[in-house]
Amino acid sequence: MAPRSRKAIQVRRTQADRDAVTVEIGYAFLSAGLAAALVFGAVAGPALAFALPHVVERGLTAAACGLAVAVFVLRVTHVLWRFGRRPDGT
């Protein structure tokens, strides 16, 4: 059986479409950065504000870093995925 050839569908995008994608990417990264900073501050804040044992401070800081990275990735993915699934195609 011969392999099927797949034809690439090329869509010409207008300048407005390209600008919309650029703005949406910027929004995704900015909002994700702010959300990650809020999560980091909420989790690591007590370690910075209070005199806690060193092990607890390191644990809170490590947990805050992990959660902040996860929130950042999830937020960027959510915003860009939602943008890509718009019914108007932009």
PyMOL Python script that loads the backbone (N, CA, C, O; Angstrom):
from pymol import cmd

cmd.read_pdbstr("""\
ATOM      1  N   MET A   1       0.839  -1.174   0.000  1.00  0.00           N
ATOM      2  CA  MET A   1       0.000   0.000   0.000  1.00  0.00           C
ATOM      3  C   MET A   1       0.888   1.243   0.000  1.00  0.00           C
ATOM      4  O   MET A   1       1.764   1.378   0.855  1.00  0.00           O
ATOM      5  N   ALA A   2       0.675   2.127  -0.926  1.00  0.00           N
ATOM      6  CA  ALA A   2       1.489   3.321  -1.059  1.00  0.00           C
ATOM      7  C   ALA A   2       1.077   4.357  -0.004  1.00  0.00           C
ATOM      8  O   ALA A   2      -0.105   4.509   0.300  1.00  0.00           O
ATOM      9  N   PRO A   3       2.072   5.065   0.548  1.00  0.00           N
ATOM     10  CA  PRO A   3       1.724   6.090   1.545  1.00  0.00           C
ATOM     11  C   PRO A   3       0.971   7.241   0.887  1.00  0.00           C
ATOM     12  O   PRO A   3       1.248   7.637  -0.245  1.00  0.00           O
ATOM     13  N   ARG A   4       0.025   7.750   1.630  1.00  0.00           N
ATOM     14  CA  ARG A   4      -0.751   8.893   1.128  1.00  0.00           C
ATOM     15  C   ARG A   4       0.058  10.169   1.279  1.00  0.00           C
ATOM     16  O   ARG A   4       0.767  10.371   2.265  1.00  0.00           O
ATOM     17  N   SER A   5      -0.065  11.001   0.301  1.00  0.00           N
ATOM     18  CA  SER A   5       0.588  12.293   0.430  1.00  0.00           C
ATOM     19  C   SER A   5      -0.388  13.268   1.072  1.00  0.00           C
ATOM     20  O   SER A   5      -1.565  13.326   0.717  1.00  0.00           O
ATOM     21  N   ARG A   6       0.121  14.012   2.001  1.00  0.00           N
ATOM     22  CA  ARG A   6      -0.716  14.999   2.682  1.00  0.00           C
ATOM     23  C   ARG A   6      -0.389  16.371   2.128  1.00  0.00           C
ATOM     24  O   ARG A   6       0.763  16.805   2.135  1.00  0.00           O
ATOM     25  N   LYS A   7      -1.399  17.030   1.659  1.00  0.00           N
ATOM     26  CA  LYS A   7      -1.198  18.377   1.152  1.00  0.00           C
ATOM     27  C   LYS A   7      -1.370  19.356   2.304  1.00  0.00           C
ATOM     28  O   LYS A   7      -2.353  19.314   3.044  1.00  0.00           O
ATOM     29  N   ALA A   8      -0.413  20.212   2.428  1.00  0.00           N
ATOM     30  CA  ALA A   8      -0.491  21.226   3.471  1.00  0.00           C
ATOM     31  C   ALA A   8      -1.472  22.307   3.039  1.00  0.00           C
ATOM     32  O   ALA A   8      -1.429  22.808   1.915  1.00  0.00           O
ATOM     33  N   ILE A   9      -2.329  22.638   3.941  1.00  0.00           N
ATOM     34  CA  ILE A   9      -3.287  23.711   3.668  1.00  0.00           C
ATOM     35  C   ILE A   9      -2.643  25.005   4.138  1.00  0.00           C
ATOM     36  O   ILE A   9      -2.378  25.189   5.326  1.00  0.00           O
ATOM     37  N   GLN A  10      -2.401  25.886   3.199  1.00  0.00           N
ATOM     38  CA  GLN A  10      -1.782  27.159   3.539  1.00  0.00           C
ATOM     39  C   GLN A  10      -2.852  28.233   3.596  1.00  0.00           C
ATOM     40  O   GLN A  10      -3.627  28.430   2.660  1.00  0.00           O
ATOM     41  N   VAL A  11      -2.864  28.906   4.709  1.00  0.00           N
ATOM     42  CA  VAL A  11      -3.825  29.983   4.909  1.00  0.00           C
ATOM     43  C   VAL A  11      -3.051  31.289   4.943  1.00  0.00           C
ATOM     44  O   VAL A  11      -2.106  31.444   5.718  1.00  0.00           O
ATOM     45  N   ARG A  12      -3.450  32.204   4.116  1.00  0.00           N
ATOM     46  CA  ARG A  12      -2.813  33.523   4.099  1.00  0.00           C
ATOM     47  C   ARG A  12      -3.414  34.344   5.227  1.00  0.00           C
ATOM     48  O   ARG A  12      -4.629  34.528   5.299  1.00  0.00           O
ATOM     49  N   ARG A  13      -2.569  34.824   6.084  1.00  0.00           N
ATOM     50  CA  ARG A  13      -3.035  35.628   7.208  1.00  0.00           C
ATOM     51  C   ARG A  13      -2.798  37.093   6.911  1.00  0.00           C
ATOM     52  O   ARG A  13      -1.775  37.482   6.347  1.00  0.00           O
ATOM     53  N   THR A  14      -3.759  37.880   7.301  1.00  0.00           N
ATOM     54  CA  THR A  14      -3.630  39.324   7.112  1.00  0.00           C
ATOM     55  C   THR A  14      -2.740  39.888   8.210  1.00  0.00           C
ATOM     56  O   THR A  14      -2.417  39.207   9.183  1.00  0.00           O
ATOM     57  N   GLN A  15      -2.359  41.129   8.036  1.00  0.00           N
ATOM     58  CA  GLN A  15      -1.552  41.799   9.055  1.00  0.00           C
ATOM     59  C   GLN A  15      -2.325  41.904  10.365  1.00  0.00           C
ATOM     60  O   GLN A  15      -1.740  41.799  11.443  1.00  0.00           O
ATOM     61  N   ALA A  16      -3.625  42.108  10.276  1.00  0.00           N
ATOM     62  CA  ALA A  16      -4.453  42.184  11.486  1.00  0.00           C
ATOM     63  C   ALA A  16      -4.460  40.846  12.225  1.00  0.00           C
ATOM     64  O   ALA A  16      -4.438  40.816  13.455  1.00  0.00           O
ATOM     65  N   ASP A  17      -4.491  39.739  11.474  1.00  0.00           N
ATOM     66  CA  ASP A  17      -4.431  38.416  12.105  1.00  0.00           C
ATOM     67  C   ASP A  17      -3.097  38.207  12.818  1.00  0.00           C
ATOM     68  O   ASP A  17      -3.057  37.709  13.943  1.00  0.00           O
ATOM     69  N   ARG A  18      -2.019  38.588  12.162  1.00  0.00           N
ATOM     70  CA  ARG A  18      -0.697  38.436  12.779  1.00  0.00           C
ATOM     71  C   ARG A  18      -0.559  39.328  14.004  1.00  0.00           C
ATOM     72  O   ARG A  18       0.029  38.924  15.008  1.00  0.00           O
ATOM     73  N   ASP A  19      -1.098  40.535  13.923  1.00  0.00           N
ATOM     74  CA  ASP A  19      -1.064  41.435  15.081  1.00  0.00           C
ATOM     75  C   ASP A  19      -1.881  40.880  16.237  1.00  0.00           C
ATOM     76  O   ASP A  19      -1.478  40.995  17.394  1.00  0.00           O
ATOM     77  N   ALA A  20      -3.025  40.281  15.933  1.00  0.00           N
ATOM     78  CA  ALA A  20      -3.868  39.703  16.982  1.00  0.00           C
ATOM     79  C   ALA A  20      -3.143  38.562  17.687  1.00  0.00           C
ATOM     80  O   ALA A  20      -3.234  38.431  18.907  1.00  0.00           O
ATOM     81  N   VAL A  21      -2.432  37.743  16.936  1.00  0.00           N
ATOM     82  CA  VAL A  21      -1.676  36.641  17.531  1.00  0.00           C
ATOM     83  C   VAL A  21      -0.564  37.192  18.426  1.00  0.00           C
ATOM     84  O   VAL A  21      -0.337  36.683  19.524  1.00  0.00           O
ATOM     85  N   THR A  22       0.122  38.226  17.957  1.00  0.00           N
ATOM     86  CA  THR A  22       1.195  38.827  18.740  1.00  0.00           C
ATOM     87  C   THR A  22       0.666  39.395  20.045  1.00  0.00           C
ATOM     88  O   THR A  22       1.263  39.182  21.100  1.00  0.00           O
ATOM     89  N   VAL A  23      -0.435  40.107  19.986  1.00  0.00           N
ATOM     90  CA  VAL A  23      -1.032  40.685  21.191  1.00  0.00           C
ATOM     91  C   VAL A  23      -1.478  39.583  22.149  1.00  0.00           C
ATOM     92  O   VAL A  23      -1.298  39.700  23.361  1.00  0.00           O
ATOM     93  N   GLU A  24      -2.053  38.526  21.614  1.00  0.00           N
ATOM     94  CA  GLU A  24      -2.537  37.433  22.466  1.00  0.00           C
ATOM     95  C   GLU A  24      -1.373  36.715  23.150  1.00  0.00           C
ATOM     96  O   GLU A  24      -1.491  36.323  24.311  1.00  0.00           O
ATOM     97  N   ILE A  25      -0.272  36.542  22.459  1.00  0.00           N
ATOM     98  CA  ILE A  25       0.901  35.922  23.073  1.00  0.00           C
ATOM     99  C   ILE A  25       1.439  36.817  24.186  1.00  0.00           C
ATOM    100  O   ILE A  25       1.787  36.337  25.264  1.00  0.00           O
ATOM    101  N   GLY A  26       1.503  38.108  23.920  1.00  0.00           N
ATOM    102  CA  GLY A  26       1.952  39.045  24.954  1.00  0.00           C
ATOM    103  C   GLY A  26       1.049  39.018  26.173  1.00  0.00           C
ATOM    104  O   GLY A  26       1.525  39.012  27.308  1.00  0.00           O
ATOM    105  N   TYR A  27      -0.261  39.000  25.935  1.00  0.00           N
ATOM    106  CA  TYR A  27      -1.218  38.932  27.033  1.00  0.00           C
ATOM    107  C   TYR A  27      -1.058  37.633  27.818  1.00  0.00           C
ATOM    108  O   TYR A  27      -1.113  37.637  29.047  1.00  0.00           O
ATOM    109  N   ALA A  28      -0.863  36.531  27.110  1.00  0.00           N
ATOM    110  CA  ALA A  28      -0.712  35.235  27.776  1.00  0.00           C
ATOM    111  C   ALA A  28       0.499  35.249  28.704  1.00  0.00           C
ATOM    112  O   ALA A  28       0.403  34.804  29.848  1.00  0.00           O
ATOM    113  N   PHE A  29       1.637  35.757  28.227  1.00  0.00           N
ATOM    114  CA  PHE A  29       2.838  35.772  29.045  1.00  0.00           C
ATOM    115  C   PHE A  29       2.738  36.770  30.203  1.00  0.00           C
ATOM    116  O   PHE A  29       3.196  36.478  31.308  1.00  0.00           O
ATOM    117  N   LEU A  30       2.151  37.928  29.962  1.00  0.00           N
ATOM    118  CA  LEU A  30       2.016  38.918  31.026  1.00  0.00           C
ATOM    119  C   LEU A  30       1.077  38.419  32.121  1.00  0.00           C
ATOM    120  O   LEU A  30       1.410  38.488  33.304  1.00  0.00           O
ATOM    121  N   SER A  31      -0.086  37.922  31.733  1.00  0.00           N
ATOM    122  CA  SER A  31      -1.032  37.448  32.746  1.00  0.00           C
ATOM    123  C   SER A  31      -0.499  36.222  33.474  1.00  0.00           C
ATOM    124  O   SER A  31      -0.745  36.054  34.668  1.00  0.00           O
ATOM    125  N   ALA A  32       0.231  35.363  32.763  1.00  0.00           N
ATOM    126  CA  ALA A  32       0.825  34.189  33.413  1.00  0.00           C
ATOM    127  C   ALA A  32       1.914  34.602  34.398  1.00  0.00           C
ATOM    128  O   ALA A  32       2.036  34.015  35.473  1.00  0.00           O
ATOM    129  N   GLY A  33       2.693  35.596  34.037  1.00  0.00           N
ATOM    130  CA  GLY A  33       3.725  36.090  34.955  1.00  0.00           C
ATOM    131  C   GLY A  33       3.132  36.681  36.221  1.00  0.00           C
ATOM    132  O   GLY A  33       3.632  36.444  37.321  1.00  0.00           O
ATOM    133  N   LEU A  34       2.071  37.445  36.065  1.00  0.00           N
ATOM    134  CA  LEU A  34       1.415  38.018  37.245  1.00  0.00           C
ATOM    135  C   LEU A  34       0.780  36.940  38.112  1.00  0.00           C
ATOM    136  O   LEU A  34       0.887  36.990  39.338  1.00  0.00           O
ATOM    137  N   ALA A  35       0.124  35.974  37.496  1.00  0.00           N
ATOM    138  CA  ALA A  35      -0.487  34.884  38.266  1.00  0.00           C
ATOM    139  C   ALA A  35       0.581  34.073  38.995  1.00  0.00           C
ATOM    140  O   ALA A  35       0.396  33.702  40.154  1.00  0.00           O
ATOM    141  N   ALA A  36       1.687  33.801  38.326  1.00  0.00           N
ATOM    142  CA  ALA A  36       2.771  33.043  38.956  1.00  0.00           C
ATOM    143  C   ALA A  36       3.381  33.819  40.118  1.00  0.00           C
ATOM    144  O   ALA A  36       3.715  33.238  41.150  1.00  0.00           O
ATOM    145  N   ALA A  37       3.525  35.129  39.949  1.00  0.00           N
ATOM    146  CA  ALA A  37       4.071  35.954  41.031  1.00  0.00           C
ATOM    147  C   ALA A  37       3.136  35.962  42.242  1.00  0.00           C
ATOM    148  O   ALA A  37       3.594  35.909  43.383  1.00  0.00           O
ATOM    149  N   LEU A  38       1.842  36.026  41.992  1.00  0.00           N
ATOM    150  CA  LEU A  38       0.880  35.983  43.096  1.00  0.00           C
ATOM    151  C   LEU A  38       0.939  34.647  43.835  1.00  0.00           C
ATOM    152  O   LEU A  38       0.917  34.613  45.066  1.00  0.00           O
ATOM    153  N   VAL A  39       1.013  33.557  43.089  1.00  0.00           N
ATOM    154  CA  VAL A  39       1.092  32.237  43.730  1.00  0.00           C
ATOM    155  C   VAL A  39       2.392  32.115  44.516  1.00  0.00           C
ATOM    156  O   VAL A  39       2.388  31.625  45.645  1.00  0.00           O
ATOM    157  N   PHE A  40       3.497  32.554  43.933  1.00  0.00           N
ATOM    158  CA  PHE A  40       4.773  32.494  44.640  1.00  0.00           C
ATOM    159  C   PHE A  40       4.714  33.304  45.931  1.00  0.00           C
ATOM    160  O   PHE A  40       5.153  32.842  46.984  1.00  0.00           O
ATOM    161  N   GLY A  41       4.167  34.517  45.841  1.00  0.00           N
ATOM    162  CA  GLY A  41       4.073  35.364  47.032  1.00  0.00           C
ATOM    163  C   GLY A  41       3.175  34.782  48.099  1.00  0.00           C
ATOM    164  O   GLY A  41       3.467  34.887  49.290  1.00  0.00           O
ATOM    165  N   ALA A  42       2.083  34.167  47.680  1.00  0.00           N
ATOM    166  CA  ALA A  42       1.150  33.588  48.650  1.00  0.00           C
ATOM    167  C   ALA A  42       1.759  32.389  49.372  1.00  0.00           C
ATOM    168  O   ALA A  42       1.528  32.197  50.566  1.00  0.00           O
ATOM    169  N   VAL A  43       2.533  31.586  48.650  1.00  0.00           N
ATOM    170  CA  VAL A  43       3.102  30.379  49.263  1.00  0.00           C
ATOM    171  C   VAL A  43       4.405  30.693  49.999  1.00  0.00           C
ATOM    172  O   VAL A  43       4.611  30.219  51.116  1.00  0.00           O
ATOM    173  N   ALA A  44       5.276  31.478  49.393  1.00  0.00           N
ATOM    174  CA  ALA A  44       6.574  31.765  50.005  1.00  0.00           C
ATOM    175  C   ALA A  44       6.518  32.967  50.945  1.00  0.00           C
ATOM    176  O   ALA A  44       7.467  33.204  51.692  1.00  0.00           O
ATOM    177  N   GLY A  45       5.436  33.720  50.922  1.00  0.00           N
ATOM    178  CA  GLY A  45       5.317  34.900  51.770  1.00  0.00           C
ATOM    179  C   GLY A  45       5.550  34.643  53.246  1.00  0.00           C
ATOM    180  O   GLY A  45       6.308  35.377  53.880  1.00  0.00           O
ATOM    181  N   PRO A  46       4.926  33.630  53.807  1.00  0.00           N
ATOM    182  CA  PRO A  46       5.167  33.373  55.234  1.00  0.00           C
ATOM    183  C   PRO A  46       6.634  33.076  55.551  1.00  0.00           C
ATOM    184  O   PRO A  46       7.123  33.437  56.622  1.00  0.00           O
ATOM    185  N   ALA A  47       7.328  32.426  54.634  1.00  0.00           N
ATOM    186  CA  ALA A  47       8.747  32.130  54.857  1.00  0.00           C
ATOM    187  C   ALA A  47       9.568  33.418  54.876  1.00  0.00           C
ATOM    188  O   ALA A  47      10.570  33.506  55.585  1.00  0.00           O
ATOM    189  N   LEU A  48       9.154  34.393  54.116  1.00  0.00           N
ATOM    190  CA  LEU A  48       9.884  35.662  54.070  1.00  0.00           C
ATOM    191  C   LEU A  48       9.464  36.612  55.186  1.00  0.00           C
ATOM    192  O   LEU A  48      10.262  37.437  55.631  1.00  0.00           O
ATOM    193  N   ALA A  49       8.227  36.502  55.637  1.00  0.00           N
ATOM    194  CA  ALA A  49       7.696  37.442  56.624  1.00  0.00           C
ATOM    195  C   ALA A  49       7.963  37.030  58.068  1.00  0.00           C
ATOM    196  O   ALA A  49       8.103  37.882  58.945  1.00  0.00           O
ATOM    197  N   PHE A  50       8.032  35.730  58.310  1.00  0.00           N
ATOM    198  CA  PHE A  50       8.177  35.243  59.681  1.00  0.00           C
ATOM    199  C   PHE A  50       9.482  34.486  59.846  1.00  0.00           C
ATOM    200  O   PHE A  50      10.061  33.979  58.886  1.00  0.00           O
ATOM    201  N   ALA A  51       9.926  34.426  61.090  1.00  0.00           N
ATOM    202  CA  ALA A  51      11.138  33.671  61.407  1.00  0.00           C
ATOM    203  C   ALA A  51      10.748  32.200  61.566  1.00  0.00           C
ATOM    204  O   ALA A  51      10.297  31.786  62.634  1.00  0.00           O
ATOM    205  N   LEU A  52      10.921  31.427  60.520  1.00  0.00           N
ATOM    206  CA  LEU A  52      10.583  30.005  60.528  1.00  0.00           C
ATOM    207  C   LEU A  52      11.865  29.186  60.493  1.00  0.00           C
ATOM    208  O   LEU A  52      12.913  29.695  60.096  1.00  0.00           O
ATOM    209  N   PRO A  53      11.796  27.935  60.900  1.00  0.00           N
ATOM    210  CA  PRO A  53      12.986  27.073  60.790  1.00  0.00           C
ATOM    211  C   PRO A  53      13.464  26.999  59.333  1.00  0.00           C
ATOM    212  O   PRO A  53      12.670  27.103  58.398  1.00  0.00           O
ATOM    213  N   HIS A  54      14.757  26.819  59.167  1.00  0.00           N
ATOM    214  CA  HIS A  54      15.360  26.829  57.835  1.00  0.00           C
ATOM    215  C   HIS A  54      14.731  25.784  56.903  1.00  0.00           C
ATOM    216  O   HIS A  54      14.511  26.043  55.720  1.00  0.00           O
ATOM    217  N   VAL A  55      14.450  24.613  57.452  1.00  0.00           N
ATOM    218  CA  VAL A  55      13.859  23.538  56.641  1.00  0.00           C
ATOM    219  C   VAL A  55      12.485  23.949  56.126  1.00  0.00           C
ATOM    220  O   VAL A  55      12.145  23.673  54.976  1.00  0.00           O
ATOM    221  N   VAL A  56      11.705  24.599  56.959  1.00  0.00           N
ATOM    222  CA  VAL A  56      10.371  25.045  56.556  1.00  0.00           C
ATOM    223  C   VAL A  56      10.479  26.141  55.504  1.00  0.00           C
ATOM    224  O   VAL A  56       9.728  26.144  54.528  1.00  0.00           O
ATOM    225  N   GLU A  57      11.412  27.071  55.698  1.00  0.00           N
ATOM    226  CA  GLU A  57      11.613  28.138  54.707  1.00  0.00           C
ATOM    227  C   GLU A  57      11.992  27.557  53.345  1.00  0.00           C
ATOM    228  O   GLU A  57      11.451  27.966  52.317  1.00  0.00           O
ATOM    229  N   ARG A  58      12.922  26.604  53.345  1.00  0.00           N
ATOM    230  CA  ARG A  58      13.334  25.983  52.078  1.00  0.00           C
ATOM    231  C   ARG A  58      12.186  25.215  51.446  1.00  0.00           C
ATOM    232  O   ARG A  58      12.014  25.248  50.228  1.00  0.00           O
ATOM    233  N   GLY A  59      11.402  24.528  52.258  1.00  0.00           N
ATOM    234  CA  GLY A  59      10.262  23.780  51.746  1.00  0.00           C
ATOM    235  C   GLY A  59       9.211  24.684  51.132  1.00  0.00           C
ATOM    236  O   GLY A  59       8.690  24.397  50.055  1.00  0.00           O
ATOM    237  N   LEU A  60       8.899  25.778  51.817  1.00  0.00           N
ATOM    238  CA  LEU A  60       7.918  26.719  51.279  1.00  0.00           C
ATOM    239  C   LEU A  60       8.417  27.379  49.998  1.00  0.00           C
ATOM    240  O   LEU A  60       7.661  27.562  49.044  1.00  0.00           O
ATOM    241  N   THR A  61       9.695  27.730  49.990  1.00  0.00           N
ATOM    242  CA  THR A  61      10.256  28.367  48.793  1.00  0.00           C
ATOM    243  C   THR A  61      10.267  27.391  47.613  1.00  0.00           C
ATOM    244  O   THR A  61       9.941  27.771  46.489  1.00  0.00           O
ATOM    245  N   ALA A  62      10.637  26.152  47.866  1.00  0.00           N
ATOM    246  CA  ALA A  62      10.642  25.146  46.789  1.00  0.00           C
ATOM    247  C   ALA A  62       9.228  24.888  46.286  1.00  0.00           C
ATOM    248  O   ALA A  62       9.003  24.802  45.079  1.00  0.00           O
ATOM    249  N   ALA A  63       8.279  24.763  47.204  1.00  0.00           N
ATOM    250  CA  ALA A  63       6.889  24.558  46.799  1.00  0.00           C
ATOM    251  C   ALA A  63       6.365  25.756  46.012  1.00  0.00           C
ATOM    252  O   ALA A  63       5.643  25.594  45.029  1.00  0.00           O
ATOM    253  N   ALA A  64       6.730  26.949  46.448  1.00  0.00           N
ATOM    254  CA  ALA A  64       6.298  28.162  45.748  1.00  0.00           C
ATOM    255  C   ALA A  64       6.857  28.205  44.330  1.00  0.00           C
ATOM    256  O   ALA A  64       6.148  28.577  43.394  1.00  0.00           O
ATOM    257  N   CYS A  65       8.113  27.831  44.168  1.00  0.00           N
ATOM    258  CA  CYS A  65       8.723  27.817  42.827  1.00  0.00           C
ATOM    259  C   CYS A  65       8.011  26.809  41.927  1.00  0.00           C
ATOM    260  O   CYS A  65       7.678  27.118  40.783  1.00  0.00           O
ATOM    261  N   GLY A  66       7.785  25.625  42.439  1.00  0.00           N
ATOM    262  CA  GLY A  66       7.110  24.600  41.640  1.00  0.00           C
ATOM    263  C   GLY A  66       5.704  25.005  41.248  1.00  0.00           C
ATOM    264  O   GLY A  66       5.301  24.838  40.097  1.00  0.00           O
ATOM    265  N   LEU A  67       4.959  25.534  42.201  1.00  0.00           N
ATOM    266  CA  LEU A  67       3.591  25.966  41.906  1.00  0.00           C
ATOM    267  C   LEU A  67       3.570  27.152  40.949  1.00  0.00           C
ATOM    268  O   LEU A  67       2.707  27.227  40.074  1.00  0.00           O
ATOM    269  N   ALA A  68       4.509  28.077  41.108  1.00  0.00           N
ATOM    270  CA  ALA A  68       4.552  29.238  40.216  1.00  0.00           C
ATOM    271  C   ALA A  68       4.832  28.811  38.776  1.00  0.00           C
ATOM    272  O   ALA A  68       4.218  29.332  37.844  1.00  0.00           O
ATOM    273  N   VAL A  69       5.743  27.877  38.593  1.00  0.00           N
ATOM    274  CA  VAL A  69       6.037  27.373  37.244  1.00  0.00           C
ATOM    275  C   VAL A  69       4.804  26.691  36.661  1.00  0.00           C
ATOM    276  O   VAL A  69       4.465  26.899  35.496  1.00  0.00           O
ATOM    277  N   ALA A  70       4.136  25.878  37.475  1.00  0.00           N
ATOM    278  CA  ALA A  70       2.941  25.172  36.998  1.00  0.00           C
ATOM    279  C   ALA A  70       1.838  26.153  36.618  1.00  0.00           C
ATOM    280  O   ALA A  70       1.189  25.985  35.586  1.00  0.00           O
ATOM    281  N   VAL A  71       1.621  27.169  37.437  1.00  0.00           N
ATOM    282  CA  VAL A  71       0.589  28.171  37.141  1.00  0.00           C
ATOM    283  C   VAL A  71       0.944  28.925  35.864  1.00  0.00           C
ATOM    284  O   VAL A  71       0.071  29.189  35.038  1.00  0.00           O
ATOM    285  N   PHE A  72       2.215  29.273  35.696  1.00  0.00           N
ATOM    286  CA  PHE A  72       2.644  29.993  34.496  1.00  0.00           C
ATOM    287  C   PHE A  72       2.356  29.173  33.241  1.00  0.00           C
ATOM    288  O   PHE A  72       1.756  29.673  32.290  1.00  0.00           O
ATOM    289  N   VAL A  73       2.781  27.922  33.244  1.00  0.00           N
ATOM    290  CA  VAL A  73       2.587  27.064  32.067  1.00  0.00           C
ATOM    291  C   VAL A  73       1.107  26.840  31.785  1.00  0.00           C
ATOM    292  O   VAL A  73       0.674  26.915  30.635  1.00  0.00           O
ATOM    293  N   LEU A  74       0.336  26.567  32.822  1.00  0.00           N
ATOM    294  CA  LEU A  74      -1.097  26.334  32.628  1.00  0.00           C
ATOM    295  C   LEU A  74      -1.810  27.582  32.117  1.00  0.00           C
ATOM    296  O   LEU A  74      -2.697  27.483  31.269  1.00  0.00           O
ATOM    297  N   ARG A  75      -1.433  28.749  32.622  1.00  0.00           N
ATOM    298  CA  ARG A  75      -2.082  29.988  32.184  1.00  0.00           C
ATOM    299  C   ARG A  75      -1.761  30.283  30.713  1.00  0.00           C
ATOM    300  O   ARG A  75      -2.661  30.614  29.941  1.00  0.00           O
ATOM    301  N   VAL A  76      -0.504  30.168  30.325  1.00  0.00           N
ATOM    302  CA  VAL A  76      -0.134  30.416  28.922  1.00  0.00           C
ATOM    303  C   VAL A  76      -0.853  29.431  28.011  1.00  0.00           C
ATOM    304  O   VAL A  76      -1.392  29.813  26.973  1.00  0.00           O
ATOM    305  N   THR A  77      -0.859  28.172  28.403  1.00  0.00           N
ATOM    306  CA  THR A  77      -1.528  27.153  27.598  1.00  0.00           C
ATOM    307  C   THR A  77      -3.015  27.437  27.470  1.00  0.00           C
ATOM    308  O   THR A  77      -3.578  27.335  26.380  1.00  0.00           O
ATOM    309  N   HIS A  78      -3.648  27.789  28.568  1.00  0.00           N
ATOM    310  CA  HIS A  78      -5.087  28.048  28.554  1.00  0.00           C
ATOM    311  C   HIS A  78      -5.439  29.235  27.648  1.00  0.00           C
ATOM    312  O   HIS A  78      -6.357  29.151  26.832  1.00  0.00           O
ATOM    313  N   VAL A  79      -4.710  30.323  27.800  1.00  0.00           N
ATOM    314  CA  VAL A  79      -5.015  31.530  27.012  1.00  0.00           C
ATOM    315  C   VAL A  79      -4.799  31.275  25.524  1.00  0.00           C
ATOM    316  O   VAL A  79      -5.647  31.627  24.704  1.00  0.00           O
ATOM    317  N   LEU A  80      -3.670  30.663  25.173  1.00  0.00           N
ATOM    318  CA  LEU A  80      -3.384  30.457  23.753  1.00  0.00           C
ATOM    319  C   LEU A  80      -4.277  29.384  23.144  1.00  0.00           C
ATOM    320  O   LEU A  80      -4.649  29.478  21.974  1.00  0.00           O
ATOM    321  N   TRP A  81      -4.619  28.385  23.911  1.00  0.00           N
ATOM    322  CA  TRP A  81      -5.513  27.345  23.400  1.00  0.00           C
ATOM    323  C   TRP A  81      -6.891  27.925  23.146  1.00  0.00           C
ATOM    324  O   TRP A  81      -7.509  27.646  22.119  1.00  0.00           O
ATOM    325  N   ARG A  82      -7.371  28.728  24.077  1.00  0.00           N
ATOM    326  CA  ARG A  82      -8.681  29.361  23.910  1.00  0.00           C
ATOM    327  C   ARG A  82      -8.672  30.308  22.706  1.00  0.00           C
ATOM    328  O   ARG A  82      -9.651  30.380  21.963  1.00  0.00           O
ATOM    329  N   PHE A  83      -7.580  31.021  22.517  1.00  0.00           N
ATOM    330  CA  PHE A  83      -7.476  31.927  21.375  1.00  0.00           C
ATOM    331  C   PHE A  83      -7.503  31.148  20.061  1.00  0.00           C
ATOM    332  O   PHE A  83      -8.133  31.585  19.098  1.00  0.00           O
ATOM    333  N   GLY A  84      -6.833  30.014  20.012  1.00  0.00           N
ATOM    334  CA  GLY A  84      -6.770  29.206  18.800  1.00  0.00           C
ATOM    335  C   GLY A  84      -8.091  28.549  18.457  1.00  0.00           C
ATOM    336  O   GLY A  84      -8.299  28.157  17.308  1.00  0.00           O
ATOM    337  N   ARG A  85      -8.976  28.420  19.407  1.00  0.00           N
ATOM    338  CA  ARG A  85     -10.256  27.761  19.163  1.00  0.00           C
ATOM    339  C   ARG A  85     -11.405  28.736  18.950  1.00  0.00           C
ATOM    340  O   ARG A  85     -12.570  28.345  19.016  1.00  0.00           O
ATOM    341  N   ARG A  86     -11.092  29.979  18.699  1.00  0.00           N
ATOM    342  CA  ARG A  86     -12.152  30.966  18.421  1.00  0.00           C
ATOM    343  C   ARG A  86     -12.891  30.584  17.141  1.00  0.00           C
ATOM    344  O   ARG A  86     -12.274  30.137  16.174  1.00  0.00           O
ATOM    345  N   PRO A  87     -14.204  30.759  17.134  1.00  0.00           N
ATOM    346  CA  PRO A  87     -14.962  30.379  15.936  1.00  0.00           C
ATOM    347  C   PRO A  87     -14.688  31.264  14.715  1.00  0.00           C
ATOM    348  O   PRO A  87     -14.900  30.835  13.581  1.00  0.00           O
ATOM    349  N   ASP A  88     -14.221  32.493  14.941  1.00  0.00           N
ATOM    350  CA  ASP A  88     -13.976  33.373  13.795  1.00  0.00           C
ATOM    351  C   ASP A  88     -12.635  33.104  13.122  1.00  0.00           C
ATOM    352  O   ASP A  88     -12.322  33.689  12.085  1.00  0.00           O
ATOM    353  N   GLY A  89     -11.834  32.202  13.731  1.00  0.00           N
ATOM    354  CA  GLY A  89     -10.585  31.807  13.084  1.00  0.00           C
ATOM    355  C   GLY A  89      -9.420  32.720  13.343  1.00  0.00           C
ATOM    356  O   GLY A  89      -8.339  32.491  12.800  1.00  0.00           O
ATOM    357  N   THR A  90      -9.591  33.760  14.159  1.00  0.00           N
ATOM    358  CA  THR A  90      -8.459  34.639  14.453  1.00  0.00           C
ATOM    359  C   THR A  90      -7.791  34.250  15.731  1.00  0.00           C
ATOM    360  O   THR A  90      -6.815  34.883  16.135  1.00  0.00           O
TER     361      THR A  90
END
""", "prot")
cmd.dss("prot")
cmd.show_as("cartoon", "prot")
cmd.util.cbc("prot")
cmd.orient("prot")
